[in-house]
Amino acid sequence: MPLDKIHSIISRDIITLGPKEFLRIAVEKMNFHNVSCVVVVEDKRPVGILTESDIVRLVCNNTDLDLTRLQSVMKGPVVAVSEEAEISEVANLMVVNDLRRLVVVDSGYNITGIVTQTDIIKNLKIESFISFREVEQIMKREVISVGEKDSLPKAIEFMAKNRISCVPVVEYNKPLGMITEHDITKAILMNRVSDNVKGVMTTPVLTVNGEVNLFDATRLMEENKLRQLVVVDTEGNVIGIVTLSDIIRDIRADYMELLKNMLKEKSRALVESEMKYRTLVERSLESILIIQEGLIKFVNPTLLRVLNYDEKEMVGMDIFRFIYPNDRELFSENLSNFSSSNQVESKLEIRMVHRNGEGIYMEILSTQIQYEGKPAILAALRNVNERKKAEAELKRLVITDDLTGLFNQRFFYIQLVKEIERAKRHDRPLSMLLIDIDIFKDFNDRYGHWEGDYVLKKIGEILLTNVREIDMAFRYGGEEFAVLLPETKHEDAIIVAERIRKTVAQTVFYPFTLNGQPDVVSKTVSIGVTEFRHEDNMKSFLKRVDSALYQAKESGRNMVVHLI
């Protein structure tokens, strides 16, 4: 693959919807714009994705399109990549996560486009297909098919249960058409889900014989805008099916197998003397490393560039010198598995040490080989540092309230369930605070939402400075906050609550009224406190702390009330 960045091939025609939109709206958008997915966004950040494959599964489960909101069925968090990522890295990410498309984001984590397997395949050069394997070598031979008189629900059920993107329509072992995910979404909008297959299928169906090589097969798919091909014998009988997913998975497996077989018989000197293999190794986008008895025996230029070392600085050195300290134990266990078992292949993610001391995330696919007559480990490595950073930042954005920097309500419910389970399992105390800013609507009406936002941010800061590292503070709603206090009885929780209440009351704000007049004001909060009881569930726990907050507000505000 070339050293192109992903921004050069992405589709920027991306359809976005809010999480509260109904499912039918998403189906209509996909059909109208002829796209295979919609990205669900909240505050301009991607929080989920819905694909045609998801639609098939939901229809199979009789999901009501008009009553179901996207937030309840979307997949999230979104797996995204930087627009500066290399095409090869993105292709590998698709294989690792079994995905057909990825959201692309810029440095500010704003969506800039979508990249699909089709985009990747279109940009593969002929050298990517190293051994020119033929279609029949990777095709699926057990073809799940339907007849033209079968009902469409039967095809939908087959696709959903077997997690496949299409079903060939076959009669007397001859292909007549194809039912794809896109055909199904069109049928939904046309109220034809109950029709038979013949009235919905795509026809004619494009076929190839099994001797066609993968490079030619991908070009055929590209020219005809297809994601799959039916494979037939010389008499036109169906013998298999091949998809873009199959081809992308095969390219990396094929590459590793070739390196492994090559090194079984050839010494390093012989490998480097043969132009074919030298080109393969040195120009590879894969970083290549050979480890023998804990020492680095060979490293290719790609890995040297990633870590910023010279060859003489790595070859002959202990491999653990270049493994990030926190990951050495994991890597050591991985190497031990090769020597203590019959394991021949392994995959893991670790950090390697860059010259500047930074940990660089690498995905490593290792396999046993014979090198210079002795057992060794061949490792192919991919730099996934940017992807890991993007994943971490996107995860932070998904669970964080943009305004205050606290965790958001969605993450509150996730963590509440976990903390309740932990408290029950280990019989440990757990307390919760529910906090509400007093008379906040009046403040916003007098000073405006900009001044109100500042108050919210300031109280968020107060919460963070008054809780421990193991505690978690959340923006629960508009002007409501919640704090989970693990390992805390209600007596100690009351102390924390009082400290927060007093700090807020002592904080002075200097807002301007809507007509521009400066003012000096203070704000107060009411706080409800409760401790989890063993017979509680999440609902009863929340109800009791909410009742405590209600009593605090009804009793005059600016106070802490606890219920046990």
Number of C-alpha atoms within 10 A of each C-alpha: 18 15 10 14 17 23 21 12 18 19 15 13 11 16 18 19 20 20 20 13 16 19 24 20 14 26 24 15 17 21 18 10 11 11 16 19 23 22 26 26 19 14 10 12 18 27 24 25 25 23 21 23 21 18 26 26 18 17 19 18 12 9 14 13 18 11 11 15 19 24 20 11 17 20 17 15 16 20 23 23 29 25 26 16 20 22 24 21 20 26 26 18 22 20 18 11 9 11 14 16 22 21 24 27 22 15 10 9 19 15 23 17 20 26 25 19 20 19 18 21 19 14 15 18 11 12 12 17 19 14 13 16 17 17 26 21 14 18 20 17 14 9 17 18 19 21 21 20 13 14 18 24 18 16 25 27 16 21 23 21 10 10 13 15 19 25 22 26 26 19 16 9 14 15 23 19 24 27 25 24 22 23 16 25 24 19 18 20 13 9 10 15 19 12 15 18 23 19 13 21 22 17 13 10 16 17 18 21 22 23 13 15 17 25 21 14 22 22 15 18 19 15 9 10 10 15 18 23 24 24 26 20 14 9 8 14 17 23 19 22 26 24 22 21 18 16 20 19 17 18 19 20 11 17 18 19 12 15 19 20 12 16 21 17 15 15 15 14 9 13 16 15 11 10 11 10 17 15 11 16 20 17 15 19 22 24 23 24 21 25 24 20 13 16 17 19 20 16 21 19 19 21 23 17 13 17 19 14 14 13 15 9 9 18 17 15 15 16 21 18 13 18 20 20 13 11 15 18 13 13 19 13 10 16 17 12 15 18 13 8 8 9 13 13 14 15 13 13 17 19 23 24 19 18 12 8 11 12 20 20 21 20 21 22 18 24 21 21 23 19 22 15 11 10 15 24 24 25 25 24 23 23 26 23 16 18 19 16 14 21 18 12 13 22 16 13 20 22 20 19 19 14 12 19 18 22 23 22 18 15 16 20 13 11 14 17 13 11 20 23 14 15 18 16 10 8 13 16 20 22 26 30 28 26 26 24 22 18 14 18 13 10 18 17 12 16 19 16 14 11 18 19 15 15 24 20 16 15 23 19 15 17 25 18 11 15 18 13 8 9 16 20 24 26 27 22 11 10 19 17 24 25 24 22 24 21 15 18 17 21 13 13 23 22 12 18 27 18 15 23 22 14 16 21 13 11 15 11 15 11 21 16 16 14 8 9 9 11 11 9 10 12 19 22 26 27 32 27 28 28 24 25 17 13 8 14 14 13 8 13 19 18 13 21 27 20 18 24 28 18 20 23 22 10 13 10 20 21 19 25 24 23 15 11
